Structure formats: C-alpha cells, structure tokens
Amino acid sequence: MLSTVPAIISSNPMIQSDPFPSLQSAWDCSQLFSNTQSVGPARSGSASIEPNQTQTHSNSGLDESNQTLSIIDERKRRRMISNRESARRSRMRKQNHLEKLRNQANRLRIENRELTNRLRFLLYHCHRVRTDNDRLRSESTVLRQKLSDMHQILLFKQLQQFSSAWPCNNVTVMSEQIPPPLI
C-alpha cells in the first residue's frame, strides 16, 4: 500500500527519490528472533507460506470460531437475561392484575351485601305498605257501606217525617197495609 505513490508526486523531479526506502521492502525480523518460535499470528511480508504460518492460520481460524462462539454465547446469555427480566415483569404485572381483581371482587362483594340489605329493607317496607294499603282499602269499603246505610236510613226517616206531615197520609198508609185487589 505504501509503495503506491500518486502520479502527481512521481512526476515531480525533486521528489524522484523515495523519502522512506525502508518501508517499501518487507521487514524480516526472523534473524532477531531466531531462537524463539512464533505461535501467534506473526506474518512476514513475503508471499511465500511457511509451515509455521499455516499452523498459525489454522489457529487463528480456531480463535475466530471460538470468538464467534463466545459472541453467540454472549448473545444467548443476554437474551436469556432479557427473557428472565421480561418474565419477571410479566409475573409482576400478572400479580398486580390479580391483586386488583381480588380488591375489586371484595369491593363488589361488600357492595352486593349492602345492596341486598337495602333491598330486603325496601321489600319489608313495601310489604308493610301493601298490608296497610289493603287494610285501609277494606276499612274504606266498610266505611262507605256504613255511610250508604246511614244515608238510606236518613232518607227513610226524612220520608217518614215528610209523609206524616200530610193529612191524607193516613189513606196511603192504609193502602200500604191492604194489598191491592187483583184484576
């Protein structure tokens, strides 16, 4: 990458010489560390593949798969924690809902008991009023009958007084006593 120089810079005659000549060649530090073997992902800049490099490459593939597995495990663990939290919240909502329903049921039972007591009280008074009403109706009927009888007696007494005041009343009285002849 560093060996590629843009065309503008290479066309300038003053910059024809490379200011960083050591960066264009591959770094070979194997002479510095000849006594130790590299186990990690150290690579040389040359294109040739050495046996140690294939082993390192396969180890890096295992590292990548282990890393992928650890990422998947981490996701599973997070999802599991999230699911547990969600289930806990759901249980809490359900518990709160059940508590509200219990409170509402108790409140409705109390209200039902109060309404039942009021209904019994009203039915008792309604029965008393009906009984009193029936008694008053029958008493009214009896009193009307007595009033009617008294009115008839008064009319009869007035008629007798009126009829005794007339002089020819004796004849009518006699005629009332003798049945009329049959024709």
Beta strands, then each sheet from edge to edge (+ up, - down):
end
